[in-house]
Amino acid sequence: MLFPLISFAQKSLEIGPAGGIAYYNGDITPGKPFVQPKPAFGILARYNVDNRWAVKVSITHGSLAGSDSISKAVTNRNLSFNSTVNELAVTGEFNFWNYFTGSKREIFTPYLMGGGSFFIYDSQLSVGNSTVPTYKSNSFALIFGMGLKYSLSKKLGVGVEWGMRKTFTDYLDGVGTYIPNSSQQIQVGNNYKDWYNFTLVSLTYKIDLESGMNCNGLKW
């Protein structure tokens, strides 16, 4: 995502909390969205380059879960897991329409976003009534998604965002291609990487960084 070099819009910083749900796709719950959603929350800082482009840094904590008995993707396997994820993400945002918090005319826009993240995860896998030792590690993810922004007042904005994370690990759910079972290994998964999603609502406060001028030299 490329940013314009020249902008007549007011540059600003928006900061605030976000909260919503997280869900997972992988060996236990392949494909289907919003299966066994769990809570997620965090904070964000968004630097508005102009009325179309922004860069966002966010820290988000979320819980993930999956169960064969609920997803029914695989029968007679009886796996389930719970995991926590702590993520640091950097994303770029492109507004479909001109928008800035505090505008009296350009108060709403859908947007696309993309970027990457580093995350730490802690997974607990259960096989029937038995638990596998907790798996703790970290990895990277590619992020893509979409959202909506709405200006509530001169300083406050609200947004909702759906963002998928394509990870570089197959152990987010504690399930790789195999799990150990005494002296043998039982194949339980595949070698595809896991995914997770944060769907969040945010409330931000705008801090003006400079006096904004439009292309006619008039203040916003």
Beta strands, then each sheet from edge to edge (+ up, - down):
strand 1: 12-25
strand 2: 38-48
strand 3: 53-67
strand 4: 79-95
strand 5: 108-127
strand 6: 130-131
strand 7: 135-151
strand 8: 156-167
strand 9: 178-181
strand 10: 184-187
strand 11: 195-208
sheet 1: 6+ 5- 4+ 3- 2+ 1- 11+ 8- 7+
sheet 2: 9+ 10-
end
